[in-house]
Amino acid sequence: MSARTAHIQLVRFHPEVYEPCDDSFALVDALLADRKHLIEQRPRLCMEVGCGSGYVISSLAIMLSELGNGVNYFATDINQDAAEATRATLEAHGLHAEIVVTDIASGLQKNLAGMVDVVVVNPPYVPTSEEEVGCKGITASWAGGYSGRSVIDRILPVADELLSQKGWLYMVTLTANNPSQICRLMKQKGYASRIIVQRSTEEESLHVIKFWRDVAPDRSKGSDSWFSQFPLKSFWQNSESND
């Protein structure tokens, strides 16, 4: 891995926390591929939904380190062990993020609506029974329900609410998730989309898709949607005042 990403040897591992794997590396590679444009965008607030071990959010913070203290980071996970692992991974790299144990972004949406410039998510996308979705421990990190879409379909409207007008969403999907349909859903919400990384392993075919509001051309990538490629700290003060 590049020096512009988190060091695996500094990642905190825990038996109930999803370890960095092919999908994590694909997401980080997508961010690296788009790094120049991320720097140009100068995001002020970045969030990872489902932070797991903290490898991805740490890598993003390292990539954007030249922007200095002007970037703030949030990381959420439903798993308390994951939150603790992420905190340890960030600290091992000399980084900081606000870490919140919550389901997707519950409790944050009101205060952060329209403020997040970059959302990254490696969601639970593995097709499973619906009973496995949201289970405690590591199962919650991969169990995606029918077609692997149960959690993804809940994340999309949350991301739409959180993203700023210039905001970008980077999401990992599996072929079984029907990514073309995901892009259609987001297109209905006014988003263009483009595949940044596509990777096949022995077990799965992964796509990392970037979404952005299609109110103006994405200068970094052009105005064509990836969908067409398919065949068919004031925050905490506000929170306290709202309690």
VOPAGU-2260 file (C-alpha; in pm, 1 decimal, decimal comma):
REM VOPAGU-2260
SITE   aa  ch    i         X         Y         Z
SITE  MET   A    0       0,0       0,0       0,0
SITE  SER   A    1     111,3     357,2     -67,6
SITE  ALA   A    2     245,6     585,3     203,7
SITE  ARG   A    3     -66,8     790,5     133,2
SITE  THR   A    4    -281,9     527,1     301,2
SITE  ALA   A    5    -306,7     386,3     652,3
SITE  HIS   A    6     -45,8     130,5     753,2
SITE  ILE   A    7    -194,2    -214,7     799,6
SITE  GLN   A    8      43,1    -285,9    1088,2
SITE  LEU   A    9    -107,7       9,9    1275,9
SITE  VAL   A   10    -469,1    -100,6    1224,4
SITE  ARG   A   11    -635,1    -226,4    1542,9
SITE  PHE   A   12    -774,7    -575,7    1496,2
SITE  HIS   A   13   -1057,2    -729,2    1699,6
SITE  PRO   A   14   -1238,8   -1061,3    1650,0
SITE  GLU   A   15   -1576,0    -884,2    1629,2
SITE  VAL   A   16   -1461,2    -613,0    1386,6
SITE  TYR   A   17   -1434,5    -644,6    1008,5
SITE  GLU   A   18   -1070,2    -643,9     901,7
SITE  PRO   A   19    -944,4    -457,0     594,5
SITE  CYS   A   20   -1004,7    -681,1     295,0
SITE  ASP   A   21   -1044,8    -662,0     -82,8
SITE  ASP   A   22   -1345,8    -430,1     -59,5
SITE  SER   A   23   -1168,8    -198,7     186,6
SITE  PHE   A   24    -865,6    -182,7     -41,1
SITE  ALA   A   25   -1085,6    -115,8    -344,5
SITE  LEU   A   26   -1253,6     176,1    -166,3
SITE  VAL   A   27    -920,8     323,6     -60,8
SITE  ASP   A   28    -785,1     276,3    -413,2
SITE  ALA   A   29   -1087,0     465,1    -548,4
SITE  LEU   A   30   -1017,7     752,3    -310,3
SITE  LEU   A   31    -651,7     749,4    -414,0
SITE  ALA   A   32    -752,9     756,6    -780,6
SITE  ASP   A   33    -969,7    1060,8    -708,2
SITE  ARG   A   34    -727,8    1221,4    -461,9
SITE  LYS   A   35    -632,9    1511,9    -688,6
SITE  HIS   A   36    -998,3    1607,1    -725,2
SITE  LEU   A   37   -1063,4    1559,4    -354,3
SITE  ILE   A   38    -780,9    1802,4    -279,4
SITE  GLU   A   39    -922,1    2049,4    -530,8
SITE  GLN   A   40   -1266,6    2016,8    -375,3
SITE  ARG   A   41   -1120,9    2116,3     -35,3
SITE  PRO   A   42   -1378,2    1932,3     177,5
SITE  ARG   A   43   -1444,9    2068,7     523,3
SITE  LEU   A   44   -1633,1    1768,7     660,4
SITE  CYS   A   45   -1583,7    1401,4     570,8
SITE  MET   A   46   -1770,1    1102,3     710,6
SITE  GLU   A   47   -1733,3     728,4     695,6
SITE  VAL   A   48   -2048,3     528,5     760,9
SITE  GLY   A   49   -1957,8     187,8     901,2
SITE  CYS   A   50   -1597,3     257,9     994,8
SITE  GLY   A   51   -1503,7     -94,0    1110,6
SITE  SER   A   52   -1131,7    -107,4    1188,1
SITE  GLY   A   53   -1074,2     256,1    1090,1
SITE  TYR   A   54    -854,8     170,3     792,5
SITE  VAL   A   55   -1059,1     368,4     536,9
SITE  ILE   A   56   -1121,3     686,7     738,9
SITE  SER   A   57    -754,0     689,9     844,7
SITE  SER   A   58    -645,8     650,5     482,3
SITE  LEU   A   59    -874,7     934,4     373,2
SITE  ALA   A   60    -737,6    1163,2     644,4
SITE  ILE   A   61    -381,3    1082,5     536,3
SITE  MET   A   62    -466,5    1154,4     172,1
SITE  LEU   A   63    -609,6    1493,9     265,6
SITE  SER   A   64    -342,2    1580,1     521,7
SITE  GLU   A   65    -200,8    1859,5     305,9
SITE  LEU   A   66    -525,4    2049,9     364,9
SITE  GLY   A   67    -424,4    2083,4     728,9
SITE  ASN   A   68    -669,6    2138,6    1010,4
SITE  GLY   A   69    -940,7    2266,0     779,7
SITE  VAL   A   70   -1092,2    1918,6     741,1
SITE  ASN   A   71   -1304,2    1754,4    1011,5
SITE  TYR   A   72   -1385,9    1385,4    1020,7
SITE  PHE   A   73   -1674,6    1179,4    1152,4
SITE  ALA   A   74   -1688,5     800,0    1168,0
SITE  THR   A   75   -1994,3     595,5    1262,8
SITE  ASP   A   76   -2054,0     230,3    1333,4
SITE  ILE   A   77   -2328,0      32,9    1502,2
SITE  ASN   A   78   -2062,7    -186,6    1664,5
SITE  GLN   A   79   -1901,4     -51,9    1982,3
SITE  ASP   A   80   -1595,2    -270,2    1924,8
SITE  ALA   A   81   -1555,7    -116,4    1579,3
SITE  ALA   A   82   -1573,2     234,2    1723,1
SITE  GLU   A   83   -1297,4     148,8    1969,3
SITE  ALA   A   84   -1087,4     -12,6    1695,1
SITE  THR   A   85   -1127,2     294,3    1474,7
SITE  ARG   A   86   -1023,6     524,0    1758,1
SITE  ALA   A   87    -711,3     314,0    1820,5
SITE  THR   A   88    -624,0     303,6    1450,1
SITE  LEU   A   89    -660,5     679,7    1415,4
SITE  GLU   A   90    -453,0     743,9    1725,8
SITE  ALA   A   91    -180,7     508,7    1601,7
SITE  HIS   A   92    -154,3     728,3    1291,6
SITE  GLY   A   93    -166,7    1053,8    1487,5
SITE  LEU   A   94    -515,1    1134,0    1353,7
SITE  HIS   A   95    -849,4    1232,9    1504,2
SITE  ALA   A   96   -1215,7    1191,2    1413,6
SITE  GLU   A   97   -1541,3    1224,2    1600,2
SITE  ILE   A   98   -1651,9     863,6    1643,7
SITE  VAL   A   99   -2017,8     790,0    1706,2
SITE  VAL   A  100   -2175,2     454,3    1785,6
SITE  THR   A  101   -2500,3     469,5    1593,1
SITE  ASP   A  102   -2704,5     306,1    1318,0
SITE  ILE   A  103   -2583,3     469,7     992,8
SITE  ALA   A  104   -2600,6     834,9    1106,2
SITE  SER   A  105   -2892,6     833,3    1346,4
SITE  GLY   A  106   -2874,4    1134,9    1576,8
SITE  LEU   A  107   -2640,7    1321,6    1342,0
SITE  GLN   A  108   -2862,9    1391,0    1043,4
SITE  LYS   A  109   -3036,1    1699,6    1181,4
SITE  ASN   A  110   -2716,2    1876,9    1278,0
SITE  LEU   A  111   -2508,6    1770,7     977,6
SITE  ALA   A  112   -2775,1    1793,7     706,0
SITE  GLY   A  113   -2628,9    1947,4     391,6
SITE  MET   A  114   -2285,8    1987,2     551,3
SITE  VAL   A  115   -2088,6    1674,4     461,8
SITE  ASP   A  116   -1862,0    1713,0     159,0
SITE  VAL   A  117   -1741,2    1351,6     138,3
SITE  VAL   A  118   -1922,3    1036,1     250,6
SITE  VAL   A  119   -1746,3     700,6     216,8
SITE  VAL   A  120   -1915,1     370,7     285,0
SITE  ASN   A  121   -1831,6       4,3     248,3
SITE  PRO   A  122   -2179,0    -120,4     339,8
SITE  PRO   A  123   -2302,3    -464,6     441,6
SITE  TYR   A  124   -2365,6    -587,5      86,5
SITE  VAL   A  125   -2355,4    -967,8     109,5
SITE  PRO   A  126   -2692,3   -1128,9      27,0
SITE  THR   A  127   -2818,3   -1300,1     342,2
SITE  SER   A  128   -3140,9   -1372,4     523,1
SITE  GLU   A  129   -3310,6   -1064,8     660,7
SITE  GLU   A  130   -3273,8   -1209,8    1010,5
SITE  GLU   A  131   -2897,0   -1158,8     993,7
SITE  VAL   A  132   -2918,2    -788,2     913,6
SITE  GLY   A  133   -2817,7    -569,2    1206,7
SITE  CYS   A  134   -2701,1    -857,9    1424,0
SITE  LYS   A  135   -2453,0    -780,7    1696,5
SITE  GLY   A  136   -2083,0    -809,7    1634,7
SITE  ILE   A  137   -1903,9    -868,9    1309,2
SITE  THR   A  138   -2210,8   -1009,9    1127,4
SITE  ALA   A  139   -2353,3    -658,6    1103,0
SITE  SER   A  140   -2056,2    -557,0     888,4
SITE  TRP   A  141   -2142,0    -785,6     598,7
SITE  ALA   A  142   -2501,0    -913,7     627,2
SITE  GLY   A  143   -2700,8    -721,7     365,7
SITE  GLY   A  144   -3031,6    -907,5     352,5
SITE  TYR   A  145   -3216,6    -981,7      29,3
SITE  SER   A  146   -2987,9    -906,8    -269,4
SITE  GLY   A  147   -2754,2    -742,0     -19,7
SITE  ARG   A  148   -2962,4    -425,1     -43,4
SITE  SER   A  149   -3137,8    -393,6     292,5
SITE  VAL   A  150   -2877,8    -165,5     448,2
SITE  ILE   A  151   -2769,3       1,1     123,5
SITE  ASP   A  152   -3125,1     116,0      56,3
SITE  ARG   A  153   -3135,7     274,2     401,8
SITE  ILE   A  154   -2799,5     445,7     357,3
SITE  LEU   A  155   -2882,1     618,0      27,1
SITE  PRO   A  156   -3146,9     862,7     158,7
SITE  VAL   A  157   -2931,5     936,9     462,5
SITE  ALA   A  158   -2636,0    1021,3     239,6
SITE  ASP   A  159   -2863,6    1240,0      28,4
SITE  GLU   A  160   -2966,3    1433,2     339,2
SITE  LEU   A  161   -2611,1    1468,8     470,9
SITE  LEU   A  162   -2431,4    1568,0     152,0
SITE  SER   A  163   -2358,0    1931,2      77,9
SITE  GLN   A  164   -2432,9    2075,1    -263,7
SITE  LYS   A  165   -2077,6    1993,4    -369,2
SITE  GLY   A  166   -2077,0    1663,8    -178,5
SITE  TRP   A  167   -1952,4    1331,2    -310,7
SITE  LEU   A  168   -2052,6     980,8    -204,5
SITE  TYR   A  169   -1818,7     685,4    -258,2
SITE  MET   A  170   -1985,7     346,6    -211,4
SITE  VAL   A  171   -1875,8     -14,0    -255,3
SITE  THR   A  172   -2128,3    -241,0    -425,5
SITE  LEU   A  173   -2141,9    -600,8    -535,8
SITE  THR   A  174   -2277,9    -714,1    -873,3
SITE  ALA   A  175   -2553,4    -899,8    -685,1
SITE  ASN   A  176   -2667,2    -565,3    -539,1
SITE  ASN   A  177   -2783,0    -455,2    -886,9
SITE  PRO   A  178   -2567,9    -140,2    -896,4
SITE  SER   A  179   -2741,5     -14,8   -1211,0
SITE  GLN   A  180   -3066,2       4,8   -1014,1
SITE  ILE   A  181   -2885,5     187,4    -733,2
SITE  CYS   A  182   -2766,9     441,1    -989,4
SITE  ARG   A  183   -3122,2     479,6   -1121,9
SITE  LEU   A  184   -3248,2     547,7    -770,6
SITE  MET   A  185   -2981,8     808,2    -714,4
SITE  LYS   A  186   -3046,7     961,0   -1055,9
SITE  GLN   A  187   -3407,4    1014,7    -948,3
SITE  LYS   A  188   -3268,8    1210,4    -653,2
SITE  GLY   A  189   -3062,3    1426,5    -887,6
SITE  TYR   A  190   -2727,3    1245,8    -876,6
SITE  ALA   A  191   -2487,6    1155,4   -1152,3
SITE  SER   A  192   -2261,6     857,8   -1097,5
SITE  ARG   A  193   -1941,7     701,9   -1220,4
SITE  ILE   A  194   -1750,6     385,5   -1148,0
SITE  ILE   A  195   -1408,0     466,2   -1004,8
SITE  VAL   A  196   -1275,6     115,7    -937,7
SITE  GLN   A  197   -1397,6    -221,3   -1058,9
SITE  ARG   A  198   -1235,0    -531,2    -918,1
SITE  SER   A  199   -1306,4    -902,4    -942,9
SITE  THR   A  200   -1192,8   -1159,3    -690,4
SITE  GLU   A  201   -1249,6   -1533,0    -674,5
SITE  GLU   A  202   -1561,0   -1473,3    -468,6
SITE  GLU   A  203   -1711,9   -1145,8    -590,8
SITE  SER   A  204   -1713,3    -861,0    -839,7
SITE  LEU   A  205   -1683,8    -522,8    -672,7
SITE  HIS   A  206   -1761,9    -172,5    -794,6
SITE  VAL   A  207   -1676,1     149,6    -616,0
SITE  ILE   A  208   -1919,6     412,5    -739,1
SITE  LYS   A  209   -1891,6     787,7    -697,2
SITE  PHE   A  210   -2213,9     989,9    -679,8
SITE  TRP   A  211   -2245,1    1367,1    -702,1
SITE  ARG   A  212   -2531,6    1612,8    -736,0
SITE  ASP   A  213   -2591,5    1669,0   -1104,9
SITE  VAL   A  214   -2663,6    2041,0   -1070,0
SITE  ALA   A  215   -2348,7    2124,7   -1263,3
SITE  PRO   A  216   -2092,7    1921,0   -1454,3
SITE  ASP   A  217   -1842,3    1729,7   -1241,5
SITE  ARG   A  218   -1534,7    1911,2   -1368,8
SITE  SER   A  219   -1307,1    1632,3   -1258,8
SITE  LYS   A  220   -1486,6    1357,6   -1448,8
SITE  GLY   A  221   -1713,4    1516,9   -1707,5
SITE  SER   A  222   -2091,7    1527,8   -1702,2
SITE  ASP   A  223   -2171,0    1174,3   -1821,0
SITE  SER   A  224   -2327,7     947,4   -1564,3
SITE  TRP   A  225   -2179,3     604,4   -1500,6
SITE  PHE   A  226   -2538,4     476,3   -1515,5
SITE  SER   A  227   -2523,5     516,0   -1893,8
SITE  GLN   A  228   -2237,1     267,0   -1905,0
SITE  PHE   A  229   -2466,7     -14,0   -1792,1
SITE  PRO   A  230   -2621,0    -212,1   -2059,7
SITE  LEU   A  231   -2967,4    -176,6   -1987,9
SITE  LYS   A  232   -1690,0    2152,9    1638,5
SITE  SER   A  233   -1999,3    2369,6    1656,0
SITE  PHE   A  234   -2179,8    2049,4    1589,7
SITE  TRP   A  235   -2154,2    1931,4    1950,4
SITE  GLN   A  236   -2269,0    2269,2    2079,6
SITE  ASN   A  237   -2574,1    2249,6    1856,4
SITE  SER   A  238   -2638,8    1892,3    1966,5
SITE  GLU   A  239   -2634,4    1988,4    2330,7
SITE  SER   A  240   -2865,9    2281,9    2270,8
SITE  ASN   A  241   -3115,1    2053,8    2095,6
SITE  ASP   A  242   -3128,9    1796,9    2372,7
